[in-house]
Amino acid sequence: MIQFGTGGFRAVIGDDFTRANVELLAQGLANKMKAEKADSSPLIIGYDRRFLSDLAAKWISGVFAANGIHVQFIQGESPTPLIMFVVKNTGAAYGMAITASHNPAEYNGVKVFTAGGRDASKEVTNDLEGYIAKLTSEDVKRMDFDEAVKAGVVEIINPSNDYIDSILSFVDVDKIKAKKLRILLDPMFGVSRTSLQTILLTCRCDVDVINDRHDALFGGRLPSPSAKTLTRLSSMVVEGGYDLGIATDGDADRIGLIDSEGAFIHPNDILVLLYYYLVKYKGWKGDCVRNLATTHLLDRLAKSFGCTCWEVPVGFKWISSKMDETGAIIGGESSGGLTVKGHIAGKDGIYAAALLVEMVSVIGKPLNTILREIKEEYGRCEMSEFDCRFSQEKKDQLNELLFVEKKLPFFPEEIEKVSYLDGCKVYFKNGGWIICRFSGTEPLIRIFCEMETYAKAVEITGIMREFLGL
């Protein structure tokens, strides 16, 4: 079965990510569009640098073309936020990105977007799964991609300039120009280089780039910005005297940051920095949104601003939905994805990078200094993270223990409440918390714990790991 998780349909190449399955997915969405009378709207499609991404995009386009649905096919490898931007700007009903984002190289997948350029909701993907489940390979209509282009049913487009210009319109280009920052960019063998380097060079930054060749194995690393995967970027920032090191994940919707001293800035802290900057320096006013595995330091900032920090399940569709509902000015997650009001309703590592460069230019202090001042004012929140792969048997055992029997270990901290909104989250009366949840994109169980000190967070995480036999 083709099933959608928190970040679309993802599967191991040659296992469930096959031509047959992606064509079934395409036929299912084509049928859904026809049933909704949305087939007069073009289908926007783009792809990243993963193995088979370009071919899968053409296979899918051929299915839509055979169903008489016009396809706007983005030329060349594209960042996911660019595809979402096009869906929004063209008024298209649906769009697709062929990507598995930050997953290991053996994965690929399909993200589906809906009107306004937002991640498809659970209701939409559930409905789509229903359409797909009714199909067999004989039901799939197919058309050769090149023939579809010649017939005009598939239109090749290049919207990169519009996307870049849009981001430049949101940042203070003159302030950035005045600082003449030196920046080292690491696209992690992904698709951000052209857009992000163009933006930074337009702002007169001195930009060097590493890890920008096309490598479907991502240099043997996970294409996800973290302290572990950005060690080379960190050392090169220090050795080269750069003001900032910026990394993006495989499809450029997540960001990683290295300060001028080579320290990795955790995505939690990136969210805190940007929310602080938007309110304190840009004069914005509004709530923020985070998922339940993201720092509660945002809650403290929001309260001090006379605003609210809203907690939602994991999956960016929940963040963008809550932002629409509340008018929040920023929303994000501890894995490096965030969005700011006025741009697309989804993650954009390229826009986030541009805004962070503006922040450094305007405040005129190193990132670590700004962050230290914030934590001196609002208190420290330090996070411990742990991931563990599991067999189906182990998953069943953990599910029974945590979500059926609802058992917990003895914690040395007094418990305020327990939530099962998404996984199992324990809130402590001292303001700390711990959550265990199954990943929606990989066979992993994830544990996040936030306490006043990192040592305490590690201790509480260890108690949960021992209890779960991990």
N, C-alpha and C positions, 0 to 999 in steps of 0.2 A: 504493500500500500504506500501511496505517496502521502506523507503527513508533514504538516507545517509546525515548526517549533517557534521559539521566540524570535528567531531571525530568518524566517522563511523555510523553504525546503532545502535541507542539506544532507548529503550522503557521500559515502566513499565512491570514488570513480571506479566504474566497472562492477560495482556491487549493486547499489540502487540508483546511483547517478549514471544513467545510460541514455542512449538516444531514444529508445522506446519509451522510457519513463518521462523524459522532458517533453517528448511529443504528446504523450497522454496529458501531461499537465497543460500544455498549450491548447490542446483540443478542449479540455475541460473549461479553461478560461474563455475560449472563443464561444463555447456553448452558453456559458454564464452571461457573457456580454450580449449575445443575441437575445437571451431570455429577458434581459434588463433593457433591451432596445438601446444598448450603449455601443453597438457595432458600427455606428456612423462616426464614432470618435476614433482617432488613430491610436494604435498601440505603440507606446514608446519602449524601445529596447536598447540596452547597452550591455557591455561586458568588461570584465577585468582581465588580468594577465594569467589567470590560472589555466592549467592544462584543460583543453576542450572548451574553454569559455567562448572563444570566437565561433567555433563550429556549432556549439549548442545554441548560440544566439541566432545563427543562420537556420538551424533546424526549426527552431520555434517560429522564426519569421515566416518560413515556408508553410507552416501549418496555418498561421493566421491569414496569409495571402490566399491559400487554397479555400479558406472560409470566407473570402471576400472582405476581410477586414484590413484596412490600410495600415501599414507599418511604417513608423519613422525610426530608422535604424541609425544609431549614433556611430559616426565614423571613428574607427580606432578604439583602443582601450580607454575606458572611461571610469572616473570615480563614481561611486554610487550616489553621492550627493548631487553630482551633475545630472544624473538621470532623474532624480527626484525633482530637481530644479526645472527640468524640461517638462515633466508631467504637470507641474504646477503652472508653468508659464503658458503652455499650449492649451490648458483646459482639458487635457486628455482624461478619460475615465480610468484608464489603467496604464501601468508601466511595469517593466521587468528589468532586473539587473541579474546577469549571470555571474555569480560570485558565491564563495563560501566565507567571505569576509576575513576573519582572523583565524579560522580553523586551520588545522594542519594541511600540508600540501596535497595529501591523498584525497581530500574532500573537494567537492564543488557543490553548487546549489543554485537556487533561484529565489530571489526576493521579489515579492509582488507589491506594487504601490497602487494606491487609489487616488481619486480626484483630489486635487490640492497638493499632490506630491507627498503623500504620507504613507507610512507602513500600513499594509493591510491589517485590519482589525481581526480579532479572533473570530468574530461572526462571519467576516468575509472569507477567511481561510477555511473555516468549517464548512461553509456553503460550497466553496470551490472543491474541497475534498469530496463532497457528496457528488458533484458533477463528474469528477474524475473516476470515482468508484463505479460509476455506471458504464464506463467505457471499456472496450477491448481495442487491440491494435487495429482491427479491421474498421473501427469507427473513425480512425484518425485520417483526416484529409491532408494531403501533402502536395507541395509545389516546389520545384527546384528554386533555390534562392536567386541565382543569376537570372533565371527566366522571370521571376517575380519582379526583379529590379527593372528588367527590360520592359515589362508590362506596366510599370508604374505603380504596382500595388505595394512594393517596398520602396521607400524613399530614403536615400542616404542623406543624413543631415550632420552638420558640424556646429553645435551650439556652444562651443567652449568659450568664445569671446564674450557672449552674453553672460555666461556664468561668472567669468572672471570680472567683468565690468560690474556686475551686481555686487560681488563681494567688496570690490574697491569702493563702491558707493557707500558702504556701511562703515568703513574705517577712516580715520583721520590721516590721510596720505601725507599731508604736509608735516604733521608732527613726527611721523615715522621718518620721512626724508631728513628732517633736521638732526636726527640721532645718528644716522649713518651706521647702523648696527651691522655686525658681522655674524652671520648665521650659517650653521652647518645643517643641511637637510638630509634626512635618511628616509626615503620612501619605502624602505624594507622590501625592495624589488617589486613594489606595487605600482599604483597608477597616479600618484599625486604630483610627480615631479613637474610636469608641464604647467599645470594650473598654479601650484603653489610657488614655484620658482618665478613664474611670470608676475605674480602678484608682488612678491618680495622685491624683484628687480625694478618693477614699476615704482615701488616705494624707496628706491635707491639704496636698498640693503646690499651688502657684499655677501653673495651667496655661493657656497660650495656644496657639492652633492656627493654622497656615497651610496653604494648599494642601489644603483638605479638601472642596472642592466636587466634584460628580460630573463628571469630565472624562475621557471615554474616550481622549483623546489625551495624557493625563497632563501637560497644560501644555506640550506640545511637548518634554518631556524623557524620557529613559529612566527608567522607574520603578524604579531601582536605586540605593540609597544609595552615593555615592562623593564624593570631594573635589570632582569636577567638577559633580555634580548637586546638591550641597548648599551651593553658594556663598551663596544667599540666606539659608538657615538660619544659616550661619556668621556673616554680617554682622549679622543680626538678634539673634543671641545676644549679641554684643558690644555692639551699640547699646542693647539693652534690659536689659543687666546680668543676664542669666539665668545660673543655675548650670549648666545643661545644655541641649543641643539634642538631640532624639531623632527619628530618621527611621526609617520602615519601608518596605519595597518594596511593590509593588502588591497582593500577597496577604498581606502582614504576616508572612511567615516569615523575613525577613531584617531586620537592624538596621543603622543607621548612627548615628554618635555625633559630636557636636560638643562640645568642652570649653568651659569658661567664658571662655577666651581666643580662641575662634573657630577653634581648630585641629581638623581632621578626625582622629578616632581610627580608624586602620585596623582592619578586622575582625580581622586577625592579633593586634593589640594588645588588642582586646576579649576575645578568647579567653584571652590571657595574663593579663589583669587578673582575669577571673572565676575562672580556675583557681587563681591566686594567692590570691584572696579566699576561695574555698571551703576551701582547705587552711589558710591562715594565720589566718584570722579566724573561720570557721565551724567549724573543727576537723574537716572531712571528711578522709577518707583514701581514695586510690584513683588508678587510672591515668587517662590521658586518651587521646583518639583524634582524629586529624586526617587530612585527605586529603593526598595527596602534593604538592599545590600550596599548602600552608599552612606557616606559620613553624615552623622547628626550634627556636625559643626555647622552645616548649612541651616539647621533649625535655629541655632543660637544667633546666627547672623540675621536671619529673617525676623526673629522676635525683636532683636534690637532695632531693626528698621521699621517696626510696627507692621510687619507682614507675616505671612504663613509659609512654612515649608510643607508641601504635600507629599505623602508617601504613597507609592503605587507599586504594583508587582513588577517583576523583571520583564523586560521587553519594551522597546522604545515606543511602540504604539500606545502604551499606557501613559508614558510621559507626555507625548504630544497631545493626546486626548485631554489629559488633565490641564495642560497649559492652555488649550482652547477654552476649557470650561472656566478656568480661574483667571485668565489673563496674565498668567505668570510670565516673567521676563526671561527666565532661563530654566532649563531642565537638563538633567544628565544622570550618568551612572558611573559607578566606580571602575568600570572597564575602559573608560576613556571616551565614551560617546556623549556628546552634548549638543544642544541647540539653543539659539537665542531668538527671542521674539522678533518677527519681521522678516526673517530669512525663511528657509524651508522648514517644514514640520518634521524634520528628521535629523539624524546625526550628520555632522559635517566637520571632519578634522581639518579641512583646508580653511574654512571660515574661522574656526576656533583658533587656528594658528595665527591668522592675520590679526584677530582681535587681541591675542596675547602679545604679539609684537607691538601693537598700538599701546597696550597697557604698559609695557616696559618703557616705551618711548615717552609716554605722558608722565608717568610717576617718576621716572628717572632714577630708579633704584634697582639693584639686582633682584631677581625673583625670590631668592632665599631670604633676603632682607625684608621684602614685603610680606612674605609668608610668616616669618618670625614675629613681625609686629602684629599681624592678625591674631596669631595664637597667644601672644602675650596679653592681648585685649580680651579674647573670647575663650581662652582655655584650650588645652591640648586634647586631641582625639587621635589615637594611633590605632592602625588596623593591622591585624594578622589575617592572612589568607591561606587556604589549603584546598588543593584539588586532589581527587583520587578516582581513578578509573575502577569500574566494577563489572562483574559478570551479572547476568540476568538473575541468577540465584541470589547474589549478594544484594542486588537492588531490591528484590522481593523481601529479603530479610530486613533491610533498612526501612523500607516502606511500611512494613508491619510494625516495626518498633516505634518509628517516629510519628506515623500518620494514622495508624489504626489503634494501637495500644496507647499512643501519645505519651510514651515514657521519656523521662529526662534524667540526666545524671545529677548528682548533688553538686551544686555550685557554691563556692565560698562567698558569693554575693547574693543579697536578697533580691528575689524576683518580683518585678512589678506586674508583668503580664506576659502571656504567651500568645502569639498570633500564628494562624495557619493560612493566612491570605495567599502566600506563595512560599511553600516550604514550611519550615518551623523556625520562628524567630522568637527568641527569649529577650525580653527587655528587663534590665536590672534597674533597681531604684537609684543607683549611683550615676545613671545616665548612659552606662555602657550597654552593649547588646551583643548577641551572637545569633547567626542564622545558618541553617543547613538546608540546602535545596538541590534538587537534581537539575543539571544543566538542560536547557531546551535546545541545544545545538550539538552536544557531544555526549557520549556515555560517561558522564562525570558526576560525582557529588561534590558540591562546593561548600566550604565553610568560611564564613567571614565573621570576624569578631573585632569590635571596636571598644577600646577602654582608654583610660587616661594616659597609660603608658604602654609602649609596645611589649614590654616584658609581661605585663598583666594580660594583654590580649593573647599572647602566645600561651600563657598558663591556662587561660579559659578554653582556648582552642584545643590544647592538649587533653583537657578533661573530656571534652566532647569527642575527640578522636578515640580516646581509650574506650569510652562508653560505646561507641559505634563499631569498635574493632577495626579501626583504620590505622 
